[in-house]
Amino acid sequence: MKQTKPNQTSTGTTVSKIKLFESDPKLKVSGSNDGSKHNILPNTDSLWYFIKPGLFWQYHISPESIGILGYLLRTKSVTSTLCTKESLLLNVKFEIIEEIEKKFGDLSFYMWRPIALDIARIILEEEETYEYWSDERIMIHLEEGIFPDLEGEEAFEVHEAIADMVLIQGKVHDPETDVEYIGPAYIPRSVRNLTLVDDPSNRPRIVMILLREEKYHSQTIMGWIKPQDISYKGLCLVHGIKRASMYGVEQMQETLAAHRTSFIQTLGQFFRRSEERILHSSAP
């Protein structure tokens, strides 16, 4: 843990968690979106990048984590981060996370999920289908979404229990309409077959959230799921006694609080395993 002075900027080789001294501390993230899209997301520490093209800046209130996409993508950041007030900064080097993954296995899902959910919320809020949905209902719908493991796949047939999809990262093609989707993008329910563009041996991970028909409900699946495992039996889908539309606002908020876990919290769970601790503090 180190103290960071005002106006000090971040580096691009660590994942950081910020805790500032003030009651209304601010971490300024700024950049510019030129409107272009590729098969890999921009390395940004502000989701405002995805709202509209042009210059933007966003103020984060602690605690906040930055640098997660940097670890996942290993590309240069397109945003600048500035501490506007004196703060405490915990830097977790990429090498430490790599060592954690060697010991405990792949953590990419836990890094991607909170980022993908936030990007998907921005996408769905702009879609006519979700025009009259409350924020809470949208988030419940996303929380129950399925993350397919499309590593090595060249095509994907969408299961009939899936209503629509949000492509977070990657490039896919609908052979029926000849429409190409580049993430982040909404894919409507009319799309049932997808060709996964680019060579599967070297393309960035295709990240997608499959959104179920509301009449189906099951426990949230926390992990990448193989396309062949997406089935009524495999997902334990049952007709929706607990449909999102039947939730009250308080119930929705309780459900969200129970499911939402940041990657920094996930790291903390590993660090608390004293018998296999990797990160040691040199501070007295």
C-alpha positions, -999 to 999 in steps of 0.1 A, spaced: 0 0 0 14 34 -9 3 70 -5 -4 88 -38 -2 126 -40 -28 147 -59 -22 149 -97 -2 117 -98 -11 94 -127 -13 57 -129 9 32 -147 -2 4 -170 14 -27 -155 -6 -31 -123 -42 -36 -111 -49 -10 -85 -75 -4 -58 -79 32 -47 -89 44 -13 -89 81 -8 -89 101 25 -117 125 18 -154 117 22 -160 127 -14 -127 116 -30 -123 116 -68 -102 98 -93 -104 114 -127 -103 91 -158 -103 109 -191 -99 100 -228 -113 102 -263 -134 77 -283 -130 81 -320 -160 58 -327 -141 30 -343 -146 -7 -333 -123 -37 -335 -123 -73 -324 -107 -63 -292 -120 -38 -266 -101 -6 -259 -81 -7 -227 -101 18 -207 -107 25 -170 -139 43 -177 -171 27 -191 -181 62 -203 -159 54 -233 -188 32 -245 -216 57 -241 -208 80 -271 -178 91 -293 -158 121 -284 -139 135 -254 -150 123 -220 -140 123 -183 -154 105 -153 -148 108 -116 -146 76 -95 -153 75 -58 -133 51 -38 -130 22 -33 -124 16 -70 -102 -7 -91 -84 2 -123 -63 -17 -147 -84 -49 -150 -88 -46 -188 -51 -38 -190 -43 -72 -175 -68 -90 -197 -59 -73 -230 -22 -65 -226 -27 -34 -247 -19 2 -242 -44 22 -222 -66 47 -241 -74 66 -209 -54 87 -184 -60 84 -147 -54 113 -123 -57 113 -85 -73 147 -77 -68 142 -39 -44 125 -17 -50 88 -17 -39 53 -7 -32 30 -36 -27 -7 -35 -8 -19 -66 -11 -55 -76 15 -63 -102 5 -84 -132 31 -110 -122 13 -115 -89 -20 -121 -106 -3 -145 -130 12 -164 -100 -23 -166 -84 -37 -180 -117 -9 -207 -117 -19 -217 -82 -57 -214 -83 -65 -217 -120 -80 -194 -147 -96 -162 -131 -105 -146 -164 -143 -151 -159 -142 -133 -126 -123 -104 -143 -145 -103 -173 -179 -107 -157 -183 -74 -138 -169 -54 -168 -192 -72 -192 -223 -67 -171 -216 -30 -169 -210 -26 -206 -241 -47 -214 -263 -25 -192 -252 5 -212 -260 -14 -244 -295 -26 -233 -306 8 -220 -303 21 -256 -325 -7 -271 -362 -3 -278 -369 -38 -264 -358 -26 -229 -372 9 -231 -396 4 -203 -375 -18 -181 -362 -4 -148 -325 -4 -141 -330 -31 -115 -349 -53 -138 -322 -50 -165 -295 -59 -140 -314 -89 -127 -318 -100 -164 -281 -96 -170 -270 -113 -137 -288 -144 -149 -270 -142 -183 -248 -170 -196 -212 -165 -207 -204 -191 -234 -169 -204 -238 -162 -198 -275 -125 -205 -274 -116 -225 -306 -151 -223 -320 -159 -212 -355 -197 -212 -354 -223 -210 -327 -260 -221 -328 -281 -202 -303 -303 -223 -281 -340 -217 -282 -341 -208 -245 -319 -177 -253 -339 -146 -262 -312 -122 -273 -275 -115 -267 -249 -88 -260 -216 -91 -277 -190 -75 -254 -158 -83 -273 -152 -99 -307 -166 -100 -341 -194 -123 -353 -214 -127 -385 -251 -137 -391 -251 -158 -423 -289 -154 -426 -289 -116 -429 -252 -111 -438 -249 -86 -408 -216 -84 -390 -216 -75 -353 -185 -60 -336 -186 -57 -298 -199 -40 -278 -232 -46 -297 -267 -59 -292 -277 -90 -311 -315 -94 -315 -335 -125 -309 -340 -131 -346 -303 -142 -348 -301 -180 -343 -268 -189 -360 -235 -171 -358 -202 -174 -376 -173 -164 -353 -150 -142 -374 -112 -143 -373 -88 -172 -368 -97 -190 -335 -60 -198 -329 -50 -162 -324 -81 -140 -320 -89 -122 -287 -114 -140 -265 -150 -136 -278 -170 -124 -248 -208 -126 -250 -237 -126 -226 -266 -148 -236 -299 -136 -221 -326 -161 -213 -362 -159 -221 -379 -145 -190 -401 -175 -185 -370 -195 -177 -351 -192 -144 -322 -210 -128 -293 -202 -105 -267 -179 -118 -239 -199 -136 -206 -185 -124 -181 -196 -151 -176 -200 -188 -200 -226 -202 -193 -248 -233 -219 -243 -261 -228 -280 -260 -237 -277 -224 -263 -250 -230 -295 -270 -229 -327 -272 -208 -313 -301 -188 -278 -286 -185 -291 -253 -173 -318 -267 -150 -342 -243 -165 -377 -242 -149 -407 -220 -157 -404 -186 -141 -419 -185 -107 -392 -160 -100 -394 -140 -131 -375 -107 -129 -407 -88 -136 -422 -101 -104 -394 -88 -82 -400 -58 -60 -373 -31 -60 -360 -41 -26 -358 -78 -36 -339 -69 -68 -314 -48 -48 -309 -76 -23 -303 -101 -52 -279 -78 -69 -260 -73 -37 -257 -110 -32 -243 -116 -67 -222 -87 -76 -186 -93 -67 -157 -73 -81 -124 -89 -91 -106 -71 -63 -129 -88 -38 -121 -121 -55 -84 -114 -51 -90 -106 -15 -105 -140 -10 -74 -156 -23 -51 -133 -2 -70 -143 30 -60 -180 25 -32 -178 49 -20 -213 42 -13 -205 6 -7 -167 8 11 -152 -21 11 -115 -13 30 -104 18 32 -69 30 66 -55 38 51 -27 59 54 -29 97 
